[in-house]
Amino acid sequence: MKTFLFAFLTFLLTGANGAVAPFIKPCTLTDSKCLTSSATAAVPFIAPGVPALGIPSSDPLHIKKTNSDQGDMKLTFNDLNIYGLSQCVFKTVEIDDAKSNLHIDLECPLYANGTYKLGGKILIIPAEGEGNFEIKTDKVGFTIDVKYKTITDDKGDKHWKITGYDYKYDLINKVYFMLHNLFGGDATRAKPVLDLIDHSWKELITELGAPIIKDIVKDAVGRVKKFFLAVPLSELAQL
Ligand SMILES: *[C@@H]1O[C@H](CO)[C@@H](O)[C@H](O)[C@H]1NC(C)=O
């Protein structure tokens, strides 16, 4: 049984037809329902990384440093690890080939941790600290519009080349944001700041989380770009 299962998985993963991305179910470009389910089915194969296609793991996604300075507040995050991208679910995938536009709606759970350094004010309260932080939410929605053009490689295969993108995001479920070791671990001084964060999470994360979200989208689109350059269009779509 085990051997059979292994053989079956190997068959699925390597493909019977020598395809570069055998885990993709090709759809006609106008079939949004097929594109949506095909994209969701591909996530578990692409998120852990596809070394053969030069795509590194995206779960966790590592970000060295990001700055969330806002007015009176200086906030830096370092060595972020972002978990959850392999559990993203596509809600809509639509292609408008005449406009070379790929429209994506997806929802992801996210958990990120790393270290932070804060000085100045959070909203109106003076706050400072340095230590570990965590951000967690069950669901963030992303809407991404990707522009592409069709190019032909040396072998004569057509590919999509991503040329730009726009995105929006929506904090669907509550976001928990924890800064450990505020005021050098002084719990009495930290409490009003943590209460404020808990109370005003939406406003805060919309401002503070923006650079993190920007990096996540940039990285994710970068992977899709590599993927499209590596995989011929004929494997992605029934043209
Ligand atoms: C971040 O979370 C991961 C997974 O839960 C854990 O293994 C790691 O130790 C955490 N890192 C920090 C700095 O808290």
The ligand as a Gaussian input file, in Angstrom:
#p B3LYP/6-31G(d) Opt

LIG

0 1
 C        8.374000      32.464000      15.792000
 O        7.375000      31.452000      15.653000
 C        7.901000      30.177000      15.314000
 C        6.736000      29.258000      15.000000
 O        5.753000      29.304000      15.983000
 C        8.810000      29.698000      16.440000
 O        9.370000      28.442000      16.091000
 C        9.933000      30.723000      16.663000
 O       10.722000      30.353000      17.757000
 C        9.350000      32.111000      16.903000
 N       10.435000      33.099000      16.955000
 C       10.455000      34.093000      17.853000
 C       11.568000      35.072000      17.711000
 O        9.610000      34.188000      18.726000

